[in-house]
Amino acid sequence: MKIVETPWKRLYKFFLFLFGIPFFLIGIIFLIIDGSWAFILNGGLWIILSMGLKIKNTYNRRKLETLKKKGLCSEGSVVRIIPSPWVKIGSYVTACVECIYKTEKEDCLIKSGYHLLLPFDKTEDLYAKIYFDQNNLEKYHVELFRSNNGVSL
């Protein structure tokens, strides 16, 4: 079983190294040559956006670590994949998943955050672990796993 990554883990690097730093360096050159601040401001905005995504990634990672240590764990099965067509990173599809987990009373349906899925991932190939806060069951985090189905990444 492999962990399915979230887009926050890779997206901040993409924005920082492809847009933020190059635009900022080009902006410094243009500032020296003709006094234009446009590229520096553009690069600065991309750097700020990438740092925001890095903070989101760190927050989610620490939240998961805390819930793994102190929270309740439940196994769930993936019922539905909800793709987000407006966000595509390389060949990955950004999507949320709906999971069902069993309680003493009934089956409960929850929706995860965004994950990077391959275009040929199926619900049968995905497995979910749901971590709950002991004091508030409304706070949860879904960790998604991909089964080893012979496809290498």
N, CA, C and O atoms as a GROMACS GRO file, in nm:
protein
  612
    1MET      N    1   0.083  -0.118   0.000
    1MET     CA    2   0.000   0.000   0.000
    1MET      C    3   0.088   0.125   0.000
    1MET      O    4   0.182   0.137   0.078
    2LYS      N    5   0.055   0.216  -0.089
    2LYS     CA    6   0.127   0.343  -0.096
    2LYS      C    7   0.032   0.455  -0.056
    2LYS      O    8  -0.087   0.452  -0.087
    3ILE      N    9   0.086   0.554   0.013
    3ILE     CA   10   0.006   0.669   0.053
    3ILE      C   11  -0.018   0.757  -0.068
    3ILE      O   12   0.073   0.784  -0.146
    4VAL      N   13  -0.142   0.801  -0.084
    4VAL     CA   14  -0.177   0.894  -0.192
    4VAL      C   15  -0.147   1.035  -0.142
    4VAL      O   16  -0.195   1.076  -0.037
    5GLU      N   17  -0.068   1.109  -0.218
    5GLU     CA   18  -0.025   1.242  -0.176
    5GLU      C   19  -0.137   1.344  -0.193
    5GLU      O   20  -0.233   1.324  -0.267
    6THR      N   21  -0.121   1.454  -0.122
    6THR     CA   22  -0.211   1.568  -0.138
    6THR      C   23  -0.144   1.669  -0.232
    6THR      O   24  -0.021   1.668  -0.244
    7PRO      N   25  -0.221   1.754  -0.297
    7PRO     CA   26  -0.159   1.849  -0.390
    7PRO      C   27  -0.071   1.952  -0.321
    7PRO      O   28   0.017   2.010  -0.384
    8TRP      N   29  -0.094   1.977  -0.193
    8TRP     CA   30  -0.018   2.080  -0.124
    8TRP      C   31   0.128   2.042  -0.113
    8TRP      O   32   0.214   2.129  -0.102
    9LYS      N   33   0.157   1.912  -0.116
    9LYS     CA   34   0.295   1.867  -0.099
    9LYS      C   35   0.382   1.903  -0.219
    9LYS      O   36   0.499   1.936  -0.201
   10ARG      N   37   0.328   1.898  -0.338
   10ARG     CA   38   0.407   1.926  -0.458
   10ARG      C   39   0.381   2.064  -0.518
   10ARG      O   40   0.469   2.121  -0.583
   11LEU      N   41   0.264   2.117  -0.498
   11LEU     CA   42   0.225   2.239  -0.568
   11LEU      C   43   0.307   2.360  -0.526
   11LEU      O   44   0.337   2.446  -0.608
   12TYR      N   45   0.344   2.368  -0.398
   12TYR     CA   46   0.421   2.485  -0.354
   12TYR      C   47   0.558   2.488  -0.420
   12TYR      O   48   0.609   2.595  -0.452
   13LYS      N   49   0.619   2.371  -0.441
   13LYS     CA   50   0.750   2.367  -0.507
   13LYS      C   51   0.737   2.411  -0.653
   13LYS      O   52   0.823   2.483  -0.705
   14PHE      N   53   0.630   2.368  -0.717
   14PHE     CA   54   0.605   2.404  -0.856
   14PHE      C   55   0.592   2.556  -0.870
   14PHE      O   56   0.657   2.616  -0.956
   15PHE      N   57   0.509   2.618  -0.786
   15PHE     CA   58   0.490   2.763  -0.793
   15PHE      C   59   0.617   2.839  -0.757
   15PHE      O   60   0.649   2.940  -0.819
   16LEU      N   61   0.689   2.791  -0.657
   16LEU     CA   62   0.809   2.862  -0.611
   16LEU      C   63   0.920   2.858  -0.715
   16LEU      O   64   0.977   2.962  -0.748
   17PHE      N   65   0.950   2.740  -0.767
   17PHE     CA   66   1.065   2.726  -0.857
   17PHE      C   67   1.034   2.757  -1.002
   17PHE      O   68   1.125   2.792  -1.078
   18LEU      N   69   0.909   2.746  -1.044
   18LEU     CA   70   0.876   2.774  -1.183
   18LEU      C   71   0.832   2.919  -1.204
   18LEU      O   72   0.858   2.977  -1.310
   19PHE      N   73   0.767   2.979  -1.104
   19PHE     CA   74   0.718   3.116  -1.121
   19PHE      C   75   0.783   3.215  -1.026
   19PHE      O   76   0.833   3.319  -1.070
   20GLY      N   77   0.782   3.185  -0.897
   20GLY     CA   78   0.825   3.283  -0.797
   20GLY      C   79   0.968   3.329  -0.810
   20GLY      O   80   0.992   3.448  -0.830
   21ILE      N   81   1.061   3.239  -0.800
   21ILE     CA   82   1.203   3.275  -0.803
   21ILE      C   83   1.246   3.329  -0.940
   21ILE      O   84   1.315   3.431  -0.945
   22PRO      N   85   1.208   3.265  -1.054
   22PRO     CA   86   1.248   3.321  -1.183
   22PRO      C   87   1.192   3.461  -1.208
   22PRO      O   88   1.264   3.549  -1.255
   23PHE      N   89   1.063   3.483  -1.178
   23PHE     CA   90   1.007   3.617  -1.199
   23PHE      C   91   1.075   3.720  -1.109
   23PHE      O   92   1.097   3.833  -1.151
   24PHE      N   93   1.108   3.681  -0.986
   24PHE     CA   94   1.174   3.772  -0.895
   24PHE      C   95   1.314   3.808  -0.946
   24PHE      O   96   1.353   3.925  -0.941
   25LEU      N   97   1.389   3.710  -0.996
   25LEU     CA   98   1.523   3.737  -1.048
   25LEU      C   99   1.517   3.821  -1.175
   25LEU      O  100   1.598   3.912  -1.193
   26ILE      N  101   1.424   3.791  -1.264
   26ILE     CA  102   1.406   3.874  -1.385
   26ILE      C  103   1.366   4.015  -1.345
   26ILE      O  104   1.408   4.113  -1.407
   27GLY      N  105   1.284   4.025  -1.240
   27GLY     CA  106   1.243   4.156  -1.190
   27GLY      C  107   1.359   4.238  -1.139
   27GLY      O  108   1.363   4.360  -1.159
   28ILE      N  109   1.454   4.174  -1.074
   28ILE     CA  110   1.574   4.246  -1.027
   28ILE      C  111   1.652   4.300  -1.146
   28ILE      O  112   1.701   4.413  -1.142
   29ILE      N  113   1.664   4.219  -1.251
   29ILE     CA  114   1.734   4.265  -1.372
   29ILE      C  115   1.662   4.385  -1.434
   29ILE      O  116   1.724   4.484  -1.470
   30PHE      N  117   1.529   4.374  -1.448
   30PHE     CA  118   1.452   4.486  -1.505
   30PHE      C  119   1.455   4.609  -1.415
   30PHE      O  120   1.452   4.722  -1.466
   31LEU      N  121   1.462   4.591  -1.285
   31LEU     CA  122   1.471   4.706  -1.194
   31LEU      C  123   1.603   4.778  -1.212
   31LEU      O  124   1.608   4.901  -1.209
   32ILE      N  125   1.709   4.703  -1.232
   32ILE     CA  126   1.840   4.765  -1.253
   32ILE      C  127   1.845   4.835  -1.388
   32ILE      O  128   1.900   4.945  -1.399
   33ILE      N  129   1.788   4.772  -1.491
   33ILE     CA  130   1.798   4.828  -1.627
   33ILE      C  131   1.709   4.950  -1.644
   33ILE      O  132   1.757   5.056  -1.684
   34ASP      N  133   1.578   4.938  -1.615
   34ASP     CA  134   1.490   5.052  -1.643
   34ASP      C  135   1.397   5.091  -1.527
   34ASP      O  136   1.306   5.170  -1.548
   35GLY      N  137   1.418   5.038  -1.409
   35GLY     CA  138   1.341   5.081  -1.292
   35GLY      C  139   1.200   5.026  -1.283
   35GLY      O  140   1.116   5.084  -1.213
   36SER      N  141   1.170   4.918  -1.350
   36SER     CA  142   1.036   4.859  -1.348
   36SER      C  143   1.023   4.759  -1.233
   36SER      O  144   1.108   4.671  -1.215
   37TRP      N  145   0.915   4.773  -1.156
   37TRP     CA  146   0.890   4.689  -1.041
   37TRP      C  147   0.793   4.574  -1.072
   37TRP      O  148   0.765   4.493  -0.984
   38ALA      N  149   0.741   4.565  -1.193
   38ALA     CA  150   0.633   4.472  -1.224
   38ALA      C  151   0.671   4.326  -1.201
   38ALA      O  152   0.596   4.251  -1.138
   39PHE      N  153   0.787   4.284  -1.252
   39PHE     CA  154   0.826   4.144  -1.236
   39PHE      C  155   0.861   4.110  -1.091
   39PHE      O  156   0.836   3.998  -1.046
   40ILE      N  157   0.918   4.206  -1.018
   40ILE     CA  158   0.948   4.180  -0.876
   40ILE      C  159   0.819   4.159  -0.799
   40ILE      O  160   0.809   4.068  -0.716
   41LEU      N  161   0.718   4.243  -0.825
   41LEU     CA  162   0.590   4.226  -0.757
   41LEU      C  163   0.523   4.096  -0.795
   41LEU      O  164   0.467   4.027  -0.710
   42ASN      N  165   0.528   4.061  -0.923
   42ASN     CA  166   0.470   3.935  -0.969
   42ASN      C  167   0.541   3.817  -0.905
   42ASN      O  168   0.476   3.726  -0.855
   43GLY      N  169   0.673   3.818  -0.906
   43GLY     CA  170   0.749   3.711  -0.842
   43GLY      C  171   0.722   3.703  -0.693
   43GLY      O  172   0.713   3.594  -0.636
   44GLY      N  173   0.710   3.820  -0.629
   44GLY     CA  174   0.679   3.823  -0.486
   44GLY      C  175   0.544   3.761  -0.455
   44GLY      O  176   0.530   3.689  -0.356
   45LEU      N  177   0.445   3.788  -0.540
   45LEU     CA  178   0.313   3.728  -0.520
   45LEU      C  179   0.318   3.576  -0.535
   45LEU      O  180   0.254   3.504  -0.458
   46TRP      N  181   0.393   3.526  -0.634
   46TRP     CA  182   0.406   3.381  -0.651
   46TRP      C  183   0.480   3.319  -0.533
   46TRP      O  184   0.446   3.208  -0.490
   47ILE      N  185   0.580   3.388  -0.480
   47ILE     CA  186   0.653   3.337  -0.364
   47ILE      C  187   0.561   3.333  -0.242
   47ILE      O  188   0.562   3.236  -0.166
   48ILE      N  189   0.480   3.438  -0.223
   48ILE     CA  190   0.385   3.441  -0.111
   48ILE      C  191   0.282   3.329  -0.126
   48ILE      O  192   0.248   3.263  -0.027
   49LEU      N  193   0.232   3.307  -0.247
   49LEU     CA  194   0.136   3.198  -0.271
   49LEU      C  195   0.199   3.062  -0.241
   49LEU      O  196   0.136   2.977  -0.178
   50SER      N  197   0.322   3.042  -0.285
   50SER     CA  198   0.388   2.913  -0.260
   50SER      C  199   0.416   2.893  -0.111
   50SER      O  200   0.407   2.781  -0.062
   51MET      N  201   0.450   2.998  -0.040
   51MET     CA  202   0.472   2.986   0.104
   51MET      C  203   0.340   2.956   0.176
   51MET      O  204   0.338   2.882   0.274
   52GLY      N  205   0.230   3.013   0.128
   52GLY     CA  206   0.098   2.980   0.184
   52GLY      C  207   0.065   2.834   0.165
   52GLY      O  208   0.011   2.770   0.255
   53LEU      N  209   0.096   2.779   0.047
   53LEU     CA  210   0.073   2.637   0.022
   53LEU      C  211   0.164   2.550   0.108
   53LEU      O  212   0.124   2.442   0.151
   54LYS      N  213   0.286   2.595   0.132
   54LYS     CA  214   0.379   2.523   0.220
   54LYS      C  215   0.325   2.521   0.363
   54LYS      O  216   0.333   2.419   0.431
   55ILE      N  217   0.270   2.633   0.408
   55ILE     CA  218   0.210   2.639   0.542
   55ILE      C  219   0.091   2.545   0.551
   55ILE      O  220   0.074   2.476   0.652
   56LYS      N  221   0.008   2.541   0.447
   56LYS     CA  222  -0.107   2.450   0.443
   56LYS      C  223  -0.059   2.304   0.450
   56LYS      O  224  -0.119   2.224   0.521
   57ASN      N  225   0.046   2.270   0.378
   57ASN     CA  226   0.101   2.136   0.380
   57ASN      C  227   0.152   2.100   0.520
   57ASN      O  228   0.125   1.990   0.569
   58THR      N  229   0.224   2.191   0.583
   58THR     CA  230   0.278   2.166   0.716
   58THR      C  231   0.165   2.152   0.818
   58THR      O  232   0.171   2.065   0.905
   59TYR      N  233   0.062   2.237   0.807
   59TYR     CA  234  -0.053   2.229   0.898
   59TYR      C  235  -0.123   2.094   0.885
   59TYR      O  236  -0.154   2.030   0.986
   60ASN      N  237  -0.149   2.050   0.762
   60ASN     CA  238  -0.216   1.922   0.741
   60ASN      C  239  -0.133   1.805   0.791
   60ASN      O  240  -0.186   1.710   0.849
   61ARG      N  241  -0.001   1.811   0.768
   61ARG     CA  242   0.087   1.703   0.812
   61ARG      C  243   0.088   1.694   0.964
   61ARG      O  244   0.080   1.584   1.020
   62ARG      N  245   0.098   1.807   1.032
   62ARG     CA  246   0.102   1.807   1.179
   62ARG      C  247  -0.033   1.767   1.238
   62ARG      O  248  -0.039   1.700   1.341
   63LYS      N  249  -0.141   1.809   1.172
   63LYS     CA  250  -0.275   1.770   1.218
   63LYS      C  251  -0.289   1.618   1.210
   63LYS      O  252  -0.344   1.555   1.301
   64LEU      N  253  -0.241   1.558   1.101
   64LEU     CA  254  -0.248   1.413   1.086
   64LEU      C  255  -0.162   1.344   1.190
   64LEU      O  256  -0.204   1.244   1.248
   65GLU      N  257  -0.041   1.394   1.214
   65GLU     CA  258   0.045   1.334   1.316
   65GLU      C  259  -0.018   1.340   1.454
   65GLU      O  260  -0.010   1.244   1.530
   66THR      N  261  -0.081   1.452   1.486
   66THR     CA  262  -0.146   1.468   1.616
   66THR      C  263  -0.264   1.372   1.628
   66THR      O  264  -0.281   1.307   1.732
   67LEU      N  265  -0.345   1.362   1.524
   67LEU     CA  266  -0.460   1.273   1.529
   67LEU      C  267  -0.417   1.126   1.532
   67LEU      O  268  -0.486   1.043   1.591
   68LYS      N  269  -0.304   1.093   1.470
   68LYS     CA  270  -0.253   0.955   1.478
   68LYS      C  271  -0.212   0.921   1.620
   68LYS      O  272  -0.233   0.808   1.665
   69LYS      N  273  -0.151   1.017   1.692
   69LYS     CA  274  -0.105   0.992   1.827
   69LYS      C  275  -0.219   0.992   1.929
   69LYS      O  276  -0.227   0.904   2.014
   70LYS      N  277  -0.307   1.093   1.919
   70LYS     CA  278  -0.406   1.115   2.024
   70LYS      C  279  -0.549   1.081   1.985
   70LYS      O  280  -0.637   1.078   2.071
   71GLY      N  281  -0.574   1.057   1.859
   71GLY     CA  282  -0.711   1.041   1.814
   71GLY      C  283  -0.754   0.897   1.798
   71GLY      O  284  -0.680   0.803   1.829
   72LEU      N  285  -0.874   0.882   1.748
   72LEU     CA  286  -0.932   0.752   1.720
   72LEU      C  287  -0.910   0.718   1.573
   72LEU      O  288  -0.912   0.807   1.488
   73CYS      N  289  -0.890   0.593   1.543
   73CYS     CA  290  -0.866   0.550   1.406
   73CYS      C  291  -0.978   0.456   1.363
   73CYS      O  292  -1.023   0.370   1.440
   74SER      N  293  -1.022   0.474   1.241
   74SER     CA  294  -1.124   0.387   1.185
   74SER      C  295  -1.088   0.358   1.040
   74SER      O  296  -1.035   0.443   0.970
   75GLU      N  297  -1.116   0.236   0.999
   75GLU     CA  298  -1.089   0.200   0.860
   75GLU      C  299  -1.215   0.227   0.779
   75GLU      O  300  -1.327   0.203   0.824
   76GLY      N  301  -1.193   0.276   0.659
   76GLY     CA  302  -1.307   0.306   0.574
   76GLY      C  303  -1.288   0.254   0.434
   76GLY      O  304  -1.176   0.222   0.392
   77SER      N  305  -1.396   0.245   0.363
   77SER     CA  306  -1.388   0.205   0.223
   77SER      C  307  -1.431   0.322   0.136
   77SER      O  308  -1.524   0.395   0.170
   78VAL      N  309  -1.363   0.338   0.024
   78VAL     CA  310  -1.392   0.448  -0.066
   78VAL      C  311  -1.515   0.413  -0.148
   78VAL      O  312  -1.522   0.308  -0.211
   79VAL      N  313  -1.612   0.504  -0.147
   79VAL     CA  314  -1.737   0.482  -0.218
   79VAL      C  315  -1.738   0.555  -0.352
   79VAL      O  316  -1.784   0.501  -0.453
   80ARG      N  317  -1.686   0.678  -0.352
   80ARG     CA  318  -1.696   0.761  -0.471
   80ARG      C  319  -1.576   0.852  -0.482
   80ARG      O  320  -1.525   0.903  -0.381
   81ILE      N  321  -1.530   0.872  -0.604
   81ILE     CA  322  -1.423   0.968  -0.633
   81ILE      C  323  -1.487   1.090  -0.696
   81ILE      O  324  -1.561   1.080  -0.794
   82ILE      N  325  -1.459   1.207  -0.639
   82ILE     CA  326  -1.514   1.333  -0.689
   82ILE      C  327  -1.400   1.415  -0.748
   82ILE      O  328  -1.328   1.481  -0.673
   83PRO      N  329  -1.382   1.412  -0.880
   83PRO     CA  330  -1.268   1.485  -0.939
   83PRO      C  331  -1.291   1.636  -0.938
   83PRO      O  332  -1.404   1.684  -0.941
   84SER      N  333  -1.181   1.708  -0.934
   84SER     CA  334  -1.182   1.854  -0.945
   84SER      C  335  -1.114   1.889  -1.077
   84SER      O  336  -0.992   1.900  -1.082
   85PRO      N  337  -1.191   1.907  -1.182
   85PRO     CA  338  -1.130   1.923  -1.314
   85PRO      C  339  -1.052   2.053  -1.331
   85PRO      O  340  -0.971   2.063  -1.423
   86TRP      N  341  -1.074   2.151  -1.246
   86TRP     CA  342  -1.005   2.279  -1.262
   86TRP      C  343  -0.862   2.274  -1.209
   86TRP      O  344  -0.784   2.365  -1.236
   87VAL      N  345  -0.826   2.169  -1.133
   87VAL     CA  346  -0.690   2.157  -1.080
   87VAL      C  347  -0.632   2.026  -1.131
   87VAL      O  348  -0.676   1.918  -1.092
   88LYS      N  349  -0.532   2.036  -1.217
   88LYS     CA  350  -0.465   1.917  -1.268
   88LYS      C  351  -0.316   1.942  -1.260
   88LYS      O  352  -0.266   2.042  -1.311
   89ILE      N  353  -0.244   1.851  -1.196
   89ILE     CA  354  -0.101   1.865  -1.178
   89ILE      C  355  -0.034   1.753  -1.255
   89ILE      O  356  -0.036   1.637  -1.212
   90GLY      N  357   0.025   1.786  -1.368
   90GLY     CA  358   0.087   1.684  -1.453
   90GLY      C  359  -0.017   1.585  -1.500
   90GLY      O  360  -0.121   1.624  -1.553
   91SER      N  361   0.010   1.459  -1.481
   91SER     CA  362  -0.087   1.356  -1.520
   91SER      C  363  -0.180   1.320  -1.405
   91SER      O  364  -0.269   1.237  -1.422
   92TYR      N  365  -0.160   1.381  -1.289
   92TYR     CA  366  -0.244   1.352  -1.174
   92TYR      C  367  -0.377   1.426  -1.184
   92TYR      O  368  -0.385   1.534  -1.241
   93VAL      N  369  -0.479   1.366  -1.127
   93VAL     CA  370  -0.611   1.428  -1.117
   93VAL      C  371  -0.633   1.463  -0.971
   93VAL      O  372  -0.619   1.377  -0.884
   94THR      N  373  -0.667   1.586  -0.943
   94THR     CA  374  -0.696   1.626  -0.807
   94THR      C  375  -0.841   1.591  -0.778
   94THR      O  376  -0.932   1.629  -0.852
   95ALA      N  377  -0.862   1.518  -0.668
   95ALA     CA  378  -0.997   1.472  -0.639
   95ALA      C  379  -1.017   1.455  -0.489
   95ALA      O  380  -0.922   1.435  -0.414
   96CYS      N  381  -1.143   1.463  -0.448
   96CYS     CA  382  -1.184   1.427  -0.313
   96CYS      C  383  -1.246   1.288  -0.321
   96CYS      O  384  -1.290   1.244  -0.428
   97VAL      N  385  -1.249   1.219  -0.210
   97VAL     CA  386  -1.315   1.089  -0.206
   97VAL      C  387  -1.418   1.088  -0.095
   97VAL      O  388  -1.402   1.153   0.008
   98GLU      N  389  -1.525   1.014  -0.117
   98GLU     CA  390  -1.624   0.990  -0.013
   98GLU      C  391  -1.599   0.851   0.044
   98GLU      O  392  -1.586   0.754  -0.030
   99CYS      N  393  -1.594   0.844   0.176
   99CYS     CA  394  -1.563   0.718   0.244
   99CYS      C  395  -1.676   0.681   0.339
   99CYS      O  396  -1.744   0.768   0.394
  100ILE      N  397  -1.694   0.552   0.356
  100ILE     CA  398  -1.789   0.501   0.454
  100ILE      C  399  -1.710   0.430   0.562
  100ILE      O  400  -1.620   0.350   0.534
  101TYR      N  401  -1.744   0.460   0.687
  101TYR     CA  402  -1.686   0.387   0.798
  101TYR      C  403  -1.799   0.341   0.888
  101TYR      O  404  -1.906   0.402   0.892
  102LYS      N  405  -1.775   0.234   0.960
  102LYS     CA  406  -1.879   0.173   1.041
  102LYS      C  407  -1.866   0.219   1.186
  102LYS      O  408  -1.756   0.226   1.241
  103THR      N  409  -1.980   0.250   1.246
  103THR     CA  410  -1.987   0.278   1.389
  103THR      C  411  -2.079   0.173   1.452
  103THR      O  412  -2.130   0.085   1.384
  104GLU      N  413  -2.099   0.186   1.584
  104GLU     CA  414  -2.188   0.091   1.650
  104GLU      C  415  -2.331   0.105   1.602
  104GLU      O  416  -2.405   0.007   1.594
  105LYS      N  417  -2.370   0.228   1.569
  105LYS     CA  418  -2.510   0.256   1.532
  105LYS      C  419  -2.536   0.237   1.383
  105LYS      O  420  -2.634   0.173   1.344
  106GLU      N  421  -2.447   0.294   1.300
  106GLU     CA  422  -2.476   0.297   1.156
  106GLU      C  423  -2.348   0.317   1.077
  106GLU      O  424  -2.240   0.332   1.133
  107ASP      N  425  -2.364   0.316   0.946
  107ASP     CA  426  -2.254   0.351   0.857
  107ASP      C  427  -2.256   0.501   0.834
  107ASP      O  428  -2.362   0.559   0.809
  108CYS      N  429  -2.140   0.564   0.842
  108CYS     CA  430  -2.131   0.709   0.825
  108CYS      C  431  -2.051   0.741   0.700
  108CYS      O  432  -1.953   0.673   0.668
  109LEU      N  433  -2.093   0.844   0.630
  109LEU     CA  434  -2.029   0.888   0.507
  109LEU      C  435  -1.957   1.020   0.533
  109LEU      O  436  -2.017   1.114   0.584
  110ILE      N  437  -1.829   1.025   0.498
  110ILE     CA  438  -1.753   1.150   0.511
  110ILE      C  439  -1.680   1.178   0.380
  110ILE      O  440  -1.660   1.090   0.297
  111LYS      N  441  -1.642   1.305   0.365
  111LYS     CA  442  -1.571   1.349   0.246
  111LYS      C  443  -1.430   1.392   0.286
  111LYS      O  444  -1.412   1.464   0.384
  112SER      N  445  -1.332   1.348   0.209
  112SER     CA  446  -1.193   1.380   0.239
  112SER      C  447  -1.155   1.514   0.179
  112SER      O  448  -1.235   1.580   0.111
  113GLY      N  449  -1.032   1.553   0.206
  113GLY     CA  450  -0.974   1.669   0.139
  113GLY      C  451  -0.925   1.626   0.001
  113GLY      O  452  -0.958   1.518  -0.046
  114TYR      N  453  -0.846   1.711  -0.062
  114TYR     CA  454  -0.798   1.682  -0.197
  114TYR      C  455  -0.678   1.588  -0.194
  114TYR      O  456  -0.591   1.597  -0.107
  115HIS      N  457  -0.676   1.497  -0.292
  115HIS     CA  458  -0.566   1.403  -0.310
  115HIS      C  459  -0.528   1.400  -0.457
  115HIS      O  460  -0.608   1.433  -0.544
  116LEU      N  461  -0.404   1.358  -0.484
  116LEU     CA  462  -0.358   1.344  -0.623
  116LEU      C  463  -0.376   1.199  -0.666
  116LEU      O  464  -0.304   1.110  -0.620
  117LEU      N  465  -0.472   1.176  -0.752
  117LEU     CA  466  -0.502   1.041  -0.800
  117LEU      C  467  -0.453   1.026  -0.943
  117LEU      O  468  -0.446   1.123  -1.019
  118LEU      N  469  -0.422   0.905  -0.978
  118LEU     CA  470  -0.386   0.876  -1.116
  118LEU      C  471  -0.515   0.863  -1.198
  118LEU      O  472  -0.620   0.829  -1.143
  119PRO      N  473  -0.509   0.890  -1.328
  119PRO     CA  474  -0.631   0.885  -1.409
  119PRO      C  475  -0.699   0.748  -1.411
  119PRO      O  476  -0.819   0.740  -1.435
  120PHE      N  477  -0.623   0.642  -1.387
  120PHE     CA  478  -0.681   0.508  -1.393
  120PHE      C  479  -0.708   0.449  -1.254
  120PHE      O  480  -0.734   0.329  -1.244
  121ASP      N  481  -0.704   0.530  -1.148
  121ASP     CA  482  -0.738   0.481  -1.014
  121ASP      C  483  -0.888   0.452  -1.007
  121ASP      O  484  -0.970   0.526  -1.060
  122LYS      N  485  -0.920   0.343  -0.940
  122LYS     CA  486  -1.060   0.304  -0.920
  122LYS      C  487  -1.088   0.300  -0.770
  122LYS      O  488  -0.996   0.295  -0.689
  123THR      N  489  -1.215   0.303  -0.736
  123THR     CA  490  -1.251   0.300  -0.594
  123THR      C  491  -1.207   0.168  -0.528
  123THR      O  492  -1.179   0.165  -0.408
  124GLU      N  493  -1.202   0.061  -0.606
  124GLU     CA  494  -1.160  -0.068  -0.550
  124GLU      C  495  -1.012  -0.068  -0.513
  124GLU      O  496  -0.970  -0.144  -0.426
  125ASP      N  497  -0.933   0.016  -0.578
  125ASP     CA  498  -0.789   0.020  -0.555
  125ASP      C  499  -0.750   0.113  -0.440
  125ASP      O  500  -0.634   0.116  -0.400
  126LEU      N  501  -0.847   0.188  -0.387
  126LEU     CA  502  -0.818   0.285  -0.282
  126LEU      C  503  -0.869   0.235  -0.147
  126LEU      O  504  -0.971   0.167  -0.138
  127TYR      N  505  -0.796   0.271  -0.044
  127TYR     CA  506  -0.827   0.229   0.091
  127TYR      C  507  -0.808   0.351   0.181
  127TYR      O  508  -0.711   0.425   0.164
  128ALA      N  509  -0.898   0.374   0.275
  128ALA     CA  510  -0.892   0.493   0.358
  128ALA      C  511  -0.880   0.458   0.506
  128ALA      O  512  -0.940   0.362   0.555
  129LYS      N  513  -0.800   0.538   0.575
  129LYS     CA  514  -0.795   0.536   0.721
  129LYS      C  515  -0.841   0.673   0.767
  129LYS      O  516  -0.789   0.775   0.721
  130ILE      N  517  -0.936   0.676   0.857
  130ILE     CA  518  -0.993   0.801   0.904
  130ILE      C  519  -0.952   0.818   1.050
  130ILE      O  520  -0.975   0.730   1.133
  131TYR      N  521  -0.891   0.932   1.079
  131TYR     CA  522  -0.848   0.965   1.215
  131TYR      C  523  -0.938   1.074   1.269
  131TYR      O  524  -0.956   1.178   1.205
  132PHE      N  525  -0.996   1.050   1.388
  132PHE     CA  526  -1.089   1.144   1.451
  132PHE      C  527  -1.027   1.203   1.576
  132PHE      O  528  -0.946   1.140   1.643
  133ASP      N  529  -1.068   1.325   1.607
  133ASP     CA  530  -1.034   1.386   1.734
  133ASP      C  531  -1.123   1.322   1.841
  133ASP      O  532  -1.242   1.304   1.818
  134GLN      N  533  -1.066   1.286   1.956
  134GLN     CA  534  -1.144   1.219   2.060
  134GLN      C  535  -1.254   1.308   2.116
  134GLN      O  536  -1.361   1.259   2.150
  135ASN      N  537  -1.228   1.437   2.126
  135ASN     CA  538  -1.324   1.529   2.186
  135ASN      C  539  -1.429   1.578   2.088
  135ASN      O  540  -1.541   1.610   2.128
  136ASN      N  541  -1.395   1.583   1.960
  136ASN     CA  542  -1.486   1.636   1.860
  136ASN      C  543  -1.479   1.547   1.735
  136ASN      O  544  -1.382   1.554   1.660
  137LEU      N  545  -1.580   1.466   1.714
  137LEU     CA  546  -1.579   1.374   1.601
  137LEU      C  547  -1.599   1.445   1.468
  137LEU      O  548  -1.586   1.383   1.362
  138GLU      N  549  -1.632   1.574   1.471
  138GLU     CA  550  -1.645   1.652   1.348
  138GLU      C  551  -1.508   1.686   1.289
  138GLU      O  552  -1.497   1.719   1.171
  139LYS      N  553  -1.404   1.680   1.371
  139LYS     CA  554  -1.268   1.705   1.324
  139LYS      C  555  -1.205   1.572   1.287
  139LYS      O  556  -1.186   1.486   1.373
  140TYR      N  557  -1.173   1.555   1.162
  140TYR     CA  558  -1.116   1.430   1.116
  140TYR      C  559  -1.018   1.456   1.003
  140TYR      O  560  -1.014   1.565   0.946
  141HIS      N  561  -0.940   1.355   0.972
  141HIS     CA  562  -0.847   1.360   0.860
  141HIS      C  563  -0.847   1.224   0.793
  141HIS      O  564  -0.838   1.121   0.860
  142VAL      N  565  -0.855   1.225   0.662
  142VAL     CA  566  -0.857   1.100   0.586
  142VAL      C  567  -0.720   1.077   0.525
  142VAL      O  568  -0.667   1.163   0.454
  143GLU      N  569  -0.664   0.962   0.554
  143GLU     CA  570  -0.538   0.922   0.492
  143GLU      C  571  -0.572   0.815   0.388
  143GLU      O  572  -0.631   0.712   0.421
  144LEU      N  573  -0.536   0.841   0.265
  144LEU     CA  574  -0.576   0.756   0.154
  144LEU      C  575  -0.458   0.672   0.108
  144LEU      O  576  -0.346   0.722   0.098
  145PHE      N  577  -0.483   0.545   0.081
  145PHE     CA  578  -0.380   0.453   0.035
  145PHE      C  579  -0.420   0.394  -0.099
  145PHE      O  580  -0.538   0.374  -0.127
  146ARG      N  581  -0.322   0.368  -0.181
  146ARG     CA  582  -0.342   0.304  -0.312
  146ARG      C  583  -0.286   0.162  -0.304
  146ARG      O  584  -0.171   0.143  -0.263
  147SER      N  585  -0.365   0.064  -0.342
  147SER     CA  586  -0.318  -0.074  -0.338
  147SER      C  587  -0.217  -0.098  -0.448
  147SER      O  588  -0.218  -0.030  -0.551
  148ASN      N  589  -0.131  -0.192  -0.427
  148ASN     CA  590  -0.031  -0.230  -0.527
  148ASN      C  591  -0.100  -0.314  -0.634
  148ASN      O  592  -0.121  -0.434  -0.615
  149ASN      N  593  -0.135  -0.253  -0.744
  149ASN     CA  594  -0.206  -0.325  -0.848
  149ASN      C  595  -0.117  -0.348  -0.971
  149ASN      O  596  -0.167  -0.366  -1.082
  150GLY      N  597   0.013  -0.347  -0.951
  150GLY     CA  598   0.104  -0.374  -1.062
  150GLY      C  599   0.144  -0.252  -1.141
  150GLY      O  600   0.223  -0.262  -1.235
  151VAL      N  601   0.090  -0.135  -1.107
  151VAL     CA  602   0.122  -0.011  -1.178
  151VAL      C  603   0.226   0.063  -1.099
  151VAL      O  604   0.204   0.091  -0.981
  152SER      N  605   0.337   0.096  -1.160
  152SER     CA  606   0.442   0.171  -1.090
  152SER      C  607   0.432   0.318  -1.125
  152SER      O  608   0.392   0.355  -1.235
  153LEU      N  609   0.468   0.401  -1.030
  153LEU     CA  610   0.462   0.546  -1.048
  153LEU      C  611   0.596   0.600  -1.086
  153LEU      O  612   0.611   0.721  -1.106
   0.00000   0.00000   0.00000
